[in-house]
Amino acid sequence: LALTDVVLAADADGDGWEEACAGLPLDHMGRGPGDDPNFFRAAYAAGVAARKLVR
């Protein structure tokens, strides 16, 4: 429910996250990319979208 128009600031799907993050020590609550790849893909997509906003 929104009282105004909803605007999407940027689109990002997370493609390429594994290559972009290769070699980084990724860990979230004791789980790595092999345990929860969707979490890390979403985090990468959020970062890509945020970067588009500041460029």
C-alpha positions as CSV (number, residue, x, y, z in Angstrom):
1,L,0.0,0.0,0.0
2,A,1.4,3.3,-1.0
3,L,-0.1,6.8,-0.8
4,T,2.0,8.0,-3.8
5,D,3.5,6.7,-7.0
6,V,6.1,4.0,-6.5
7,V,9.3,4.7,-8.4
8,L,12.0,2.2,-9.0
9,A,15.3,4.0,-8.8
10,A,17.4,1.3,-10.6
11,D,17.2,-2.2,-12.0
12,A,19.8,-4.9,-11.3
13,D,19.4,-8.6,-11.5
14,G,22.7,-9.8,-9.9
15,D,24.0,-11.5,-12.9
16,G,27.8,-12.0,-12.7
17,W,28.0,-11.8,-8.9
18,E,30.0,-15.0,-8.7
19,E,32.7,-13.7,-11.0
20,A,32.7,-10.2,-9.5
21,C,33.1,-11.6,-6.0
22,A,35.5,-14.4,-6.7
23,G,38.3,-14.3,-4.1
24,L,36.4,-12.2,-1.6
25,P,35.9,-13.6,1.9
26,L,32.1,-13.8,1.8
27,D,30.3,-14.9,4.9
28,H,26.9,-14.1,6.4
29,M,25.8,-15.6,9.7
30,G,28.3,-18.4,9.2
31,R,27.1,-19.2,5.7
32,G,28.9,-18.7,2.5
33,P,27.9,-18.3,-1.2
34,G,27.6,-22.1,-1.6
35,D,25.1,-22.3,1.2
36,D,22.9,-19.4,0.3
37,P,23.7,-18.1,-3.2
38,N,20.4,-16.1,-3.5
39,F,21.4,-13.9,-0.5
40,F,24.8,-13.0,-2.0
41,R,23.2,-12.5,-5.4
42,A,20.6,-10.1,-3.9
43,A,23.3,-8.2,-2.0
44,Y,25.4,-7.8,-5.1
45,A,22.4,-6.7,-7.1
46,A,21.6,-4.1,-4.4
47,G,25.2,-2.8,-4.6
48,V,25.0,-2.6,-8.4
49,A,21.7,-0.7,-8.2
50,A,23.1,1.7,-5.6
51,R,26.2,2.4,-7.7
52,K,23.9,3.4,-10.7
53,L,22.3,6.0,-8.5
54,V,25.5,7.8,-7.6
55,R,27.0,7.8,-11.1
